[in-house]
């Protein structure tokens, strides 16, 4: 209620509580959420990292840290965070996808491809991850493999408008016109 009526007072209350009780993980998480709502990513990250130090097995907090690192374009840190999540058993969740994004931004295309390839068709992020995989193949100059993935998605009745767009763009990239066509 205080957050809605007087956000500044709520922020002060949270901060004063943390000063008196630095191990107040629940308050730190609420404070981090407050900072995220204000787009104060560094402050939110500080709070979440304090919670993570206290509870290293908290995968939800680790995932939030990784997402902030991606948003801040801290690619190496995000890579390390999402590798930890993947090692913790999040093989079919978003961690695989986000790890591939962090690797891709570091130009580690082969590693990013290797991370996405084993994703199961049962995964909730399969369509999005497959589009990312096709894009990575395209960036790696493996156009035929990129097109194959997009065609496979169409065969599986994945209905996404961007799928058709990318397929057309990738197919057009295969066409090599040596001389102008006449109308």
C-alpha positions in Angstrom: 0.0 0.0 0.0 2.8 2.4 0.9 4.5 1.6 -2.4 1.5 2.7 -4.3 0.7 5.8 -2.2 4.2 7.0 -1.5 6.9 5.1 -3.4 9.7 7.3 -1.9 8.6 6.5 1.6 8.4 2.8 0.8 12.0 2.9 -0.6 13.3 4.6 2.5 11.5 2.0 4.7 13.1 -0.9 2.8 16.5 0.7 2.9 16.3 1.4 6.7 15.3 -2.2 7.3 18.3 -3.4 5.3 20.6 -1.2 7.3 19.3 -2.8 10.6 19.0 -6.3 9.1 21.4 -6.8 6.2 20.4 -10.5 5.9 16.7 -9.6 5.2 16.5 -11.5 1.9 12.8 -11.0 1.4 13.1 -7.2 1.9 16.1 -7.2 -0.4 14.1 -9.0 -3.1 11.2 -6.5 -2.7 13.7 -3.6 -2.8 15.2 -5.1 -6.0 11.8 -5.3 -7.5 11.2 -1.7 -6.6 14.4 -0.7 -8.3 13.5 -2.7 -11.4 10.2 -0.9 -11.6 12.2 2.4 -11.6 14.6 1.0 -14.1 17.5 1.3 -11.7 19.2 -1.8 -12.8 22.5 -1.4 -10.9 20.7 -0.9 -7.6 18.4 -3.9 -8.3 21.5 -6.0 -9.2 23.2 -5.1 -6.0 20.2 -6.3 -4.0 19.8 -9.5 -5.9 23.5 -10.3 -5.7 23.3 -9.9 -1.9 20.4 -12.3 -1.8 22.3 -14.7 -4.0 25.4 -14.7 -1.7 23.1 -15.6 1.1 21.2 -18.3 -0.8 23.4 -19.5 -3.6 21.0 -22.2 -4.6 18.1 -19.8 -5.3 17.7 -20.3 -9.1 15.0 -17.6 -9.4 17.3 -14.9 -8.0 20.1 -16.2 -10.2 17.9 -16.0 -13.3 16.8 -12.4 -12.4 20.5 -11.5 -12.1 21.2 -13.0 -15.5 18.4 -11.1 -17.1 19.6 -7.8 -15.7 23.1 -8.7 -16.9 21.7 -9.2 -20.4 19.8 -6.0 -20.3 23.0 -4.2 -19.3 24.9 -5.9 -22.0 27.3 -7.6 -19.6 27.7 -10.5 -21.9 30.5 -12.4 -20.1 28.7 -12.1 -16.7 25.4 -13.2 -18.2 27.1 -16.1 -19.9 28.5 -17.3 -16.5 25.2 -16.8 -14.8 23.2 -18.8 -17.4 25.9 -21.5 -17.5 25.3 -21.9 -13.7 21.6 -22.2 -14.3 22.0 -24.7 -17.0 24.3 -26.8 -14.8 21.6 -26.6 -12.1 19.2 -28.5 -14.3 17.4 -25.8 -16.3 18.2 -27.7 -19.6 14.8 -27.1 -21.2 14.0 -23.7 -19.8 14.9 -20.2 -20.7 18.5 -20.5 -19.5 19.6 -22.3 -22.7 18.1 -19.6 -24.8 19.6 -16.7 -22.8 23.0 -18.4 -22.7 23.0 -18.6 -26.4 22.1 -14.9 -26.6 25.0 -14.0 -24.4 27.4 -16.1 -26.4 26.1 -14.7 -29.7 26.7 -11.2 -28.6 30.3 -12.2 -27.9 30.6 -13.6 -31.4 30.9 -17.1 -30.0 28.5 -18.4 -32.7 29.6 -22.0 -32.7 29.2 -22.2 -28.9 25.8 -20.6 -29.1 24.7 -23.0 -31.8 25.9 -26.0 -29.7 23.8 -24.7 -26.7 20.6 -24.4 -28.7 20.8 -27.5 -30.9 19.9 -30.1 -28.2 16.7 -28.2 -27.2 13.7 -30.5 -27.2 10.6 -29.8 -29.3 8.7 -30.1 -26.1 10.4 -27.1 -24.6 8.1 -24.1 -24.1 10.7 -21.9 -25.8 11.3 -24.2 -28.7 9.8 -21.9 -31.4 11.8 -18.9 -30.2 15.0 -20.8 -29.7 14.7 -22.4 -33.1 14.3 -19.0 -34.7 17.4 -17.9 -32.8 19.2 -21.1 -33.9 18.3 -20.4 -37.6 19.6 -16.8 -37.2 22.9 -18.1 -35.7 23.3 -20.5 -38.6 22.7 -17.6 -41.0 25.3 -15.5 -39.2 27.7 -18.5 -39.5 27.1 -18.6 -43.2 25.3 -21.9 -43.0 22.3 -20.7 -44.9 21.0 -24.2 -45.9 20.9 -25.3 -42.2 19.1 -22.0 -41.3 16.5 -22.6 -44.0 16.1 -26.2 -42.9 15.2 -25.2 -39.4 12.7 -22.6 -40.6 11.1 -25.2 -42.9 10.9 -27.7 -40.0 9.1 -25.2 -37.9 6.6 -24.7 -40.7 6.1 -28.4 -41.0 5.4 -28.5 -37.2 2.6 -25.9 -37.7 4.4 -23.3 -35.8 2.4 -20.2 -36.7 4.5 -17.1 -36.4 4.5 -14.3 -38.9 8.2 -13.6 -38.4 8.9 -17.2 -39.4 7.7 -16.5 -42.9 9.6 -13.3 -43.1 12.9 -14.9 -42.1 12.4 -17.8 -44.5 11.9 -15.5 -47.4 14.9 -13.4 -46.5 17.1 -16.5 -46.0 15.9 -18.0 -49.3 16.6 -14.7 -51.2 20.1 -14.7 -49.8 20.7 -18.0 -51.7 19.9 -16.5 -55.0 22.9 -15.2 -56.8 21.9 -13.1 -59.8 24.9 -12.7 -62.2 23.2 -10.4 -64.6 20.2 -8.2 -64.3 16.9 -9.8 -65.2 14.8 -8.3 -68.0 11.2 -7.5 -67.5 
